[in-house]
Amino acid sequence: MFGFSLTKLLVLAVIVGAVIIGFRVFGRVGAQGSHKGGNQGRSGPAAGKPEPDAFDTEYDAETDTYVVRDKNAKQD
C-alpha cells in the first residue's frame, strides 16, 4: 500500500512542480495588480515596499527608555 514505484514518484514530482509554478504565476499576477504605476522605475523585490517612517529618539532618564522626540522640541 505504501510502496514506492517510479510511477508514484513521477506523479508526485509533477504535482510538486505544478504547485511551485502555480505559486510563482499567481504571485506575479498579484504583485502586478497591486502596484499599478507605483514603482517609479525601480525593479526587484524591494521595488514595491514603501520606505518606513523614521523618528528621532532621545534617551529619557526618568523611564530609562528611548522616546520619540517632539518635532517642536529644542534640540541640545
C-alpha positions in Angstrom: 0.0 0.0 0.0 2.8 2.4 0.9 5.3 1.0 -1.5 7.4 3.3 -3.7 7.4 2.9 -7.5 8.7 5.0 -10.4 5.2 6.0 -11.4 4.2 7.2 -8.0 7.5 9.3 -7.7 7.0 10.8 -11.1 3.4 11.8 -10.3 4.5 13.3 -7.0 7.2 15.3 -8.8 4.7 16.6 -11.4 2.3 17.7 -8.6 5.0 19.4 -6.6 6.3 21.2 -9.8 2.7 22.3 -10.7 2.2 23.8 -7.2 5.5 25.7 -7.3 4.8 27.1 -10.8 1.3 28.0 -9.7 2.6 30.0 -6.7 5.0 31.8 -9.0 2.3 32.7 -11.6 -0.2 33.9 -9.0 2.4 35.8 -7.1 3.4 37.8 -10.2 -0.2 38.5 -11.1 -0.9 39.7 -7.6 2.2 41.9 -7.5 1.4 43.5 -10.8 -2.2 44.2 -9.9 -1.4 45.9 -6.6 1.4 48.2 -7.9 -0.1 49.9 -11.0 2.4 52.6 -11.9 3.8 52.9 -8.4 7.3 51.6 -9.0 8.8 54.8 -10.3 11.4 53.0 -12.4 12.6 50.6 -9.7 12.6 46.9 -10.1 13.3 43.9 -8.0 11.9 42.6 -4.7 12.3 45.9 -2.9 10.6 47.9 -5.6 7.1 47.6 -4.1 8.0 48.1 -0.5 7.4 51.6 0.9 10.2 53.1 3.0 9.4 53.0 6.7 8.9 56.2 8.6 11.9 57.3 10.7 11.6 59.0 14.0 14.2 60.8 16.1 14.5 59.4 19.5 16.2 60.6 22.7 17.0 58.9 26.0 14.6 59.6 28.9 16.4 59.1 32.2 13.1 59.0 34.2 11.8 56.0 32.4 15.2 54.5 31.4 14.0 54.2 27.8 14.2 55.9 24.4 11.2 58.0 23.5 10.2 59.8 20.2 11.5 63.3 20.1 8.8 66.0 19.7 9.3 67.9 16.4 8.9 71.2 18.0 11.2 70.5 21.0 14.5 72.3 21.2 17.5 70.1 20.4 20.6 70.1 22.7 
